């Protein structure tokens, strides 16, 4: 009977165990490498998204200057369009009433037939900001319509009147904007020696805007 060579069998067994260990090590190492690569990829993807978002913010900031938004913001701020405290809206509205009265009865008096001209300041309402602008809920814009009924001698007085209102605009805390102006002529013949009736009537709506921010 042939004797078994245990040394050769032992060597083969060792080689098998080593191959199994090496195989398991490779599988585990591969999985760890895959997980590490996956984690690194996610991290790099997040970094890319953060950089891309920052790029968009920088582009928006550049657009603010390129499109003169910053200049407009400064203009609105200087004109008092933005009010920091909502409870100041009432005070600003009273100031506007006083300015309108002064404007109508003093600054425009020489251009108007006062007994046939009048003005009316309507109620203050919220300006409906379009939803697509996605403004902050605290940002609210208030609008007040001022209705002018103006009796004038001729067209030149109307242009002077509009210029005076525009020039007087810097007196207002907020923005004053001409919304509409309907003109109608008098059917009566004008007597240049005795001017007692207006030749031109203007029905104009000016809107005063103020915002809280």
Secondary structure, DSSP 8 states (H G I E B T S, - for coil): -----HHHHHHHHHHHHHHHHHHHHHHHHHHHHHHHHHHHHHHHHHHHHHHHHHHHHHHHHHHHHHTTHHHHHHHHHHTT-EESSGGGHHHHHHHHHHHHHHIIIIISGGGB-GGG-EEEEEEEEE----GGG---TT-EEEEEEEEEEEEESSHHHHHHHHHHHHHHGGGSSSEEEEEEEEEEE-SS---TTS--S-SEEEEEEEEEEEEE-
